[in-house]
Protein backbone atom coordinates (compact mmCIF):
# COMPACT_ATOMS: atom_id res chain seq x y z
CA UNK A 1 0.00 0.00 0.00
CA UNK A 2 1.53 3.27 -1.06
CA UNK A 3 -0.23 5.74 1.30
CA UNK A 4 0.56 3.75 4.48
CA UNK A 5 -3.00 4.42 5.68
CA UNK A 6 -4.54 1.63 7.75
CA UNK A 7 -7.23 -0.38 6.02
CA UNK A 8 -10.67 0.72 7.13
CA UNK A 9 -14.09 -0.48 6.10
CA UNK A 10 -15.29 3.13 6.42
CA UNK A 11 -13.13 4.19 3.46
CA UNK A 12 -15.45 2.18 1.21
CA UNK A 13 -18.79 3.35 2.65
CA UNK A 14 -20.91 6.36 1.61
CA UNK A 15 -21.42 9.32 3.95
CA UNK A 16 -24.74 8.02 5.27
CA UNK A 17 -23.07 4.80 6.42
CA UNK A 18 -20.20 6.35 8.37
CA UNK A 19 -19.81 5.91 12.16
CA UNK A 20 -20.84 9.51 12.87
CA UNK A 21 -24.07 9.17 10.86
CA UNK A 22 -24.95 5.83 12.47
CA UNK A 23 -24.39 7.28 15.96
CA UNK A 24 -26.28 10.47 15.14
CA UNK A 25 -29.25 8.55 13.72
CA UNK A 26 -29.41 6.17 16.66
CA UNK A 27 -29.15 8.91 19.26
CA UNK A 28 -31.77 10.97 17.42
CA UNK A 29 -34.23 8.08 17.28
CA UNK A 30 -33.79 7.18 20.95
CA UNK A 31 -33.91 10.82 22.08
CA UNK A 32 -36.87 11.50 19.82
CA UNK A 33 -38.84 8.65 21.30
CA UNK A 34 -38.23 10.08 24.78
CA UNK A 35 -39.08 13.65 23.75
CA UNK A 36 -42.27 12.61 21.97
CA UNK A 37 -43.65 9.99 24.36
CA UNK A 38 -41.79 10.72 27.63
CA UNK A 39 -42.33 7.14 28.69
CA UNK A 40 -39.31 5.15 29.84
CA UNK A 41 -40.69 1.73 28.87
CA UNK A 42 -41.45 2.90 25.32
CA UNK A 43 -38.00 4.48 25.01
CA UNK A 44 -36.43 1.21 26.18
CA UNK A 45 -38.48 -0.74 23.62
CA UNK A 46 -37.35 1.66 20.88
CA UNK A 47 -33.73 1.68 22.05
CA UNK A 48 -33.23 -2.12 22.06
CA UNK A 49 -33.43 -2.62 18.25
CA UNK A 50 -31.69 0.72 17.61
CA UNK A 51 -28.76 -0.16 19.90
CA UNK A 52 -28.61 -3.63 18.34
CA UNK A 53 -28.44 -2.05 14.87
CA UNK A 54 -25.76 0.41 16.01
CA UNK A 55 -23.73 -2.35 17.67
CA UNK A 56 -23.88 -4.48 14.55
CA UNK A 57 -22.72 -1.74 12.19
CA UNK A 58 -20.19 -0.08 14.49
CA UNK A 59 -18.62 -3.15 16.14
CA UNK A 60 -19.45 -6.49 14.51
CA UNK A 61 -19.54 -5.53 10.82
CA UNK A 62 -16.12 -3.78 10.64
CA UNK A 63 -14.43 -6.62 12.53
CA UNK A 64 -15.99 -9.29 10.33
CA UNK A 65 -14.99 -7.45 7.15
CA UNK A 66 -11.39 -7.17 8.39
CA UNK A 67 -11.31 -10.87 9.34
CA UNK A 68 -12.74 -11.91 5.97
CA UNK A 69 -9.86 -10.34 4.00
CA UNK A 70 -12.19 -8.35 1.74
CA UNK A 71 -10.42 -5.09 2.56
CA UNK A 72 -7.09 -6.40 1.30
CA UNK A 73 -8.75 -7.49 -1.94
CA UNK A 74 -10.47 -4.14 -2.40
CA UNK A 75 -7.28 -2.30 -1.61
CA UNK A 76 -5.28 -4.26 -4.19
CA UNK A 77 -7.97 -3.63 -6.81
CA UNK A 78 -7.90 0.11 -6.06
CA UNK A 79 -4.09 0.17 -6.15
CA UNK A 80 -4.07 -1.50 -9.57
CA UNK A 81 -6.68 0.96 -10.81
CA UNK A 82 -4.61 3.91 -9.52
CA UNK A 83 -1.54 2.61 -11.33
CA UNK A 84 -3.51 2.12 -14.55
CA UNK A 85 -5.43 5.42 -14.35
CA UNK A 86 -3.32 7.77 -12.18
CA UNK A 87 -5.44 10.90 -12.74
CA UNK A 88 -8.82 9.54 -11.58
N, C-alpha and C positions, 0 to 999 in steps of 0.2 A: 504494500500500500504506500503510495507516494506522499500523502498528506500527513501520515502518522496520527490521524485522528482515530480514536477508538470506534469500533463498530457499534452502531446503535440502531435498534429497530425504528427509532423515532425519525431517523434520517430519511426513511422510506415511506413515511406516513404523511397524509395531508394535514393542513392546519387544524381541521376540526377533529382530528384523532391524535392530537399531541397531549402530553400529560397535563399541561395547564388547562386545556379545554375540557378534558375529562373531569378534572378536579372541580373546575368552575361549574360545569353542568351538574355534577352530583351535589355540590354544596348548595347550588341554587334550587334544585328540586327539593332537597331535604328542608332547607330554610323556608322555601315557599309553602311547603305543606304545613309547617308550623305557623307561619304568618297568616295563612288563609284559614286553617281549621283550629289552631291553638288547642289541639288535643294531643297529648303525649302518645297515647296508644296508636293513633292514626299516623303520627309522625314516625313512630317506630316501625309500623307496618310498611310505610313508604320507604324508610331508610334501609330496611333489610335487602330488598332486591337492588337498590341503588348502590349500596356499599359492596354487595356481591359483584355487581357489574364493574365498579371502580377497581376492586381488588383483582378481578380477572384481567382487566386491560392494563393496569399499572404494575402488577406484580407477576402474575402467572404467565401472561402472554409474552412479555419481553424475554423472560427466562427460557421459556420453551422454544422461542425462535432462535435464541443464541445456542441452546443445546442441540437444536436440529441441524445446524450448520448452514441454514439458508442464507444468513447474512454474508458468510464468506463467499458463497456462490454469487449472490447479488453484487457484492463488491468486486469480484473478479470480472463479472460481465460489464459493470460500469467502468472499470479500469481499461478494459479492452476497447470499449466504445470511446473513451476519452483519447486513447492513443490513435484510434482510427479517425475520429472527428474532433480534433483538439479545440475547435472554436465554438462548440455547442455548449 
